[in-house]
Amino acid sequence: MKKIYLIIVLFSLASCNKWLDITPQLEIRKDLMFENEQGFKDVLTGAYIRMARPALYGLNTTIVLPELMSQHWKPVSNTLSDYLSAFNFEETESKNLLETVWLQYFQTIVNLNSLLEELDNNKELVTPENYRLIKGEAIGLRAFLHFEVLRFWSDVPQNTVASNSAIPYVKEVTKDPNKLVSISYQEVMANILADLESAEGFLMPILFLSIPTMCSILLPLWPVLTRLSRILRTTSTISGRCALTIMR
C-alpha cells in the first residue's frame, strides 16, 4: 500500500490596504475564537456540524459509500453507483468522492487537534469540569474519526496484516510531512484505543460530581464507551477490564 500523506496548503495574503486586515464575517481569528470558554464549546460543536454535512454523515458515509460498497442496491451502469459497487476506485467520480471524504475527515481532526492544543494552553479560561468534558469528548471524537477512515481505507479485518501500512494517525497540528505519513494497522489501532481510554479517563470522574453535570456528560461519555466496545470487538481483544468498563 502506498504511503498516504496529508498535504495541508496554507495560503497567505499580504497587502498594504487596510481593508484586507478586516476579519471576514464568516471567519474568526484563532486568538478570538479561543478567548473564552464559549469559544472552545463552539469549536467542538463545529466539528459535529462539519460531520453532519453531506460530504460526510449527511450523505456520503451513511448512504453512498457503505450502501453501494455493500452492494445492497442494483447500480446503474457507468455511474458512480456502478463504480463503487464494483470497487472501481480509478474512475474520476470515485476518486473525487473519496478525496472529498478523506479531506473532510482530516479537516475535522485538525480542528479537534487545534482545540486540544489551545485548551491545554488556556486552562484558566474554562472551569475544571468543562476542561474535562471538552477534552474528553474531543479526544474520543478524534479516535472515532480515525477508526472511520481506517474502515474505509484499510483492508477488511479478516484480511488485515497488522504490520501493513494503513493510514496516518494525526494528533497535532503540523506541516511536517514526516508526521503525516501512514503507519501500520497495528499502530493505528493502538492509538485509537489509547485515545478512547484517555477520553474515558477525562469523562468518567465528572459523572460523580453532581446530578446536573452527570446529565450533561452522559451524551458524550456513552458514545466513547460504545466506540471502545465496537473497536475491541473488531480486533477481538476485549479484556475483562474493558468489558466491565463498558457495562459500567
N, C-alpha and C positions, 0 to 999 in steps of 0.2 A: 504494500500500500504506500502510495506516495505520501511524503510528509506534507502536512497541510499547514500553511502559515496564515496567520491573520495579519492583514496589512491595514493599518489604520493611517489614513492620509489626513493630515491636518492642514487646512487652508487658512492662511492669514492674509489680511488685507491691511495696507498701511496707506495713510493719506493725511495731508495737512488740513483737509476740510473738517471743520468742527462737527458737521452733521454725521460724519462717519463714526464719531465716538458715542453717539446716542444708542443705547441698548434697544434693539427691535422689540416691539410689543409682545411678540410670541417667544422671546428668548430672555433668559435670566442669567446674569453672570454667576459663575460658581460661588464667588465670595458673597453675593447677595442671597443666593439660594440657601446657603448653609449658615446664615447669620442668626437663626433662631430654631427652636425645636420644631416648629411647624414646617420649616423648610425640609428637614430630614424626613418627616412624615410624608410630605408631598412627593419627594423623590421616590420613596418606597411605593407609594400609590401609583406613581408614574410608571413604574416597572410593570405593575399589573395592567395598567391601561394599554401599554405597548403590547403586552402578551395577548390582550383581548382583541387586537386589531386583526383584520383579515389575513395579514401576512403570516400570522401565527395561529393562535387558537380560535380566532374568529372565523377561520375558514381552512387555511392550508394544512394545519397539523391536527385538525379534528375530523375534517370531512374529505379533503382532497387526497393527501398523501396516505394516511392509514387505510382509507376505504379502497382506494384504487390499487395500492400495493398489496392489499389482502385479497384482491380480485373478487370483491363482493358484487361487482356490477359488470355488465357486458359493455365494453367500451366501444366508442365509435372509431372506426379505422382512421389512421393517420391524424389523430388528435392527441392532445396532452393525456387524456384518459387512457388512450391506447398505449402510449409510450410508457407511462408509469405502471400500468398493469403488466406490461411485458418487461419491466425493469430495464427499459431502454433510456439510459440517462445521458446519451450522447446527442440527442436531438436538442435544438436550440430552446424549445419551450421547456423541456425538462430541466435543462441547465439553468435557465433563468429562474424557474420556480425554486430549485434547490439553493441557488445562490441567495435569493431573497430570504428564504427561511434561515439559512446559515447566518447571514448578516444580522437579521433581526434577533436571533438568539444571542449572538455575541455582543450586539449593541446593548441589549438588556443586561447582560452580565457585566459589561464595562460600567454601566450606570450603577449597578449594585456595588461593584468594587470601589468606585469613586465615593459612594455613600459610606461604605465601611471605613475607608481611609479618613474621610472628613469627620466621621463620628468619633473615631479614636483620637483625632487631633483636637476635638472640641467637646470633650466630655462635659465641660462645665455648662454647656448650653442646654443640656437635656437632663431630666430627672433620672435618678438611678434606675427606676423601674422602666422608663421608656427607653433608656440606653439598652437594657437587656432585651426589651421587646423588639426594638428596631434592628438591633444587631443579630439577634437570634433568627428573626424572620428573614432578613436579607441573606444570611449565610445559608439557611435552609433552602431558600429560593434559588440561590446560586448552584447548590448541589443538584436540585431538581432539574434546572435548565441544562446543566452538563449531561445529566442522565438522559434527557430527551434527545440531545444532539447525538449521544452515543448510540441510542436506539436506532436512529435513522442512518447514521454514517458508519457504524461498525457492523461486524458480522453478526448473524443471529447467534444466540447463546450457545446452541448445541454445536456450532461450527467455530466458535471462538478459540483462538490460541492466546493465552494470557500474555505472552511476550510480544505479540504482534502490535505494530503501531496502530493507534486508534484515532484519537482527537487531541487537541490541546486542552489543558485544564488551566484556566486563567484566573488567578487570584489577586491580581494587582493591575492597576492602570499603568501600562508601559508601552513604549515604542520599540523596545529591544526585541528584534525578531527571534533571538535565541530563547526568549521566554514565551514565545507564541507558537512553538513547534509542537507537533503531535507527540504524545507519549504513549506508552503501551496501555493496552486494555486493563491490565492488572493495576497499573499506577493510577489510571483514571478512576477505577472502582475504589481504590484505597482513598483517593482524595474525596470522592463523593461521600463515602461512609464517614470519613473524618469530619467533613463539613456538617453532615447531618447530626452526628453525635455532639459536635460543638454547638449547633443550634439548639439541640435538646438541652444542653447544659445551661444555656442562657435563658431559655424559656421556662423550664420546669420549676425553678425556685419561685417564680412570680406567682405560680398557682396558689401558693400558701400565704400570700401577703394579705389579701382581702377579697371579699366577695366581688366587688365591682371590678377589681383587677383581674380576678380569675375569669369572669365572664368575658372580658375583652381579650384575654390571652388564649382561650380555648380554640379560637378560629385559626390563628397561625400555628399553634402547637400541634393540633390534630393532623394537619397536612404533613408536618415534619415527620411525625411518627408513622404516618401512612406511607410516606415516601421511603422511609427507612425499612419498613416491613416489606414493601414491594421490591426494593433493590436487593434485600437479603434473600428473598425468595428467588429472585432471578439468578443469584450466584450460588444458591443452595448452601448458605453459610450461616443460617440462623443459629445463634448461640442462646444458651439459657438466659443470659443476662439481657440480651436484646429482646427476646421473646417476652420476658417479664416486663420490660420497659414498655413494650407496645401494648400489653394487656393493661398495664397500669394507667 
